[in-house]
Amino acid sequence: MDEKKLILILAGILIFGFFSLFIIIVPWFNWGRHPDWEAVAIDNLLMGLVGAAIAYGIYIGSKTM
């Protein structure tokens, strides 16, 4: 397996784990509470921005290797 495929697989696992933490695990702990939907929307926007930054950093890092 060449390095580029390994980097893409590791990046996919990292991004999937990051999003699953906030989409599945954290809401499961607070299932009894009714969420503040404005805060949820802001959190999702910030998660999207951070996830995009991680993906972009991994992409640029893999191009420069």
C-alpha positions as CSV (number, residue, x, y, z in Angstrom):
1,M,0.0,0.0,0.0
2,D,1.5,3.3,-1.0
3,E,1.7,6.3,1.4
4,K,-1.1,8.3,-0.3
5,K,-3.7,5.5,0.2
6,L,-2.6,5.1,3.9
7,I,-2.9,8.9,4.5
8,L,-6.4,8.9,2.9
9,I,-7.6,6.0,5.0
10,L,-6.2,7.5,8.2
11,A,-7.7,10.9,7.3
12,G,-11.1,9.2,6.8
13,I,-11.0,7.4,10.1
14,L,-9.9,10.7,11.9
15,I,-12.7,12.7,10.3
16,F,-15.3,10.0,10.8
17,G,-14.3,9.6,14.5
18,F,-14.4,13.4,15.0
19,F,-18.0,13.7,13.6
20,S,-19.3,10.6,15.3
21,L,-18.2,12.0,18.7
22,F,-20.4,15.0,18.3
23,I,-23.2,13.4,16.3
24,I,-23.7,10.1,18.1
25,I,-21.9,10.0,21.5
26,V,-22.5,13.4,23.0
27,P,-26.2,13.7,22.2
28,W,-26.7,10.2,23.5
29,F,-25.5,11.2,27.0
30,N,-27.9,14.2,27.0
31,W,-30.9,12.3,25.5
32,G,-33.3,13.3,28.2
33,R,-32.8,17.0,27.8
34,H,-34.5,19.1,25.1
35,P,-31.7,20.7,23.1
36,D,-31.4,24.4,22.4
37,W,-31.7,24.3,18.6
38,E,-29.8,27.5,18.0
39,A,-26.8,26.2,20.0
40,V,-27.1,22.9,18.1
41,A,-27.0,24.7,14.8
42,I,-24.0,26.8,15.8
43,D,-22.2,23.7,17.1
44,N,-22.9,21.9,13.8
45,L,-21.5,24.9,11.8
46,L,-18.4,25.0,14.0
47,M,-17.9,21.3,13.6
48,G,-18.2,21.6,9.9
49,L,-15.6,24.4,9.8
50,V,-13.2,22.4,12.0
51,G,-13.8,19.2,10.0
52,A,-13.2,21.1,6.8
53,A,-10.0,22.6,8.2
54,I,-8.8,19.1,9.3
55,A,-9.6,17.7,5.9
56,Y,-7.8,20.6,4.1
57,G,-4.8,20.3,6.3
58,I,-4.6,16.5,5.7
59,Y,-5.0,17.1,2.0
60,I,-2.3,19.8,1.8
61,G,0.0,17.7,4.0
62,S,-0.4,14.7,1.8
63,K,0.4,16.8,-1.3
64,T,3.6,18.1,0.2
65,M,4.9,14.7,1.3
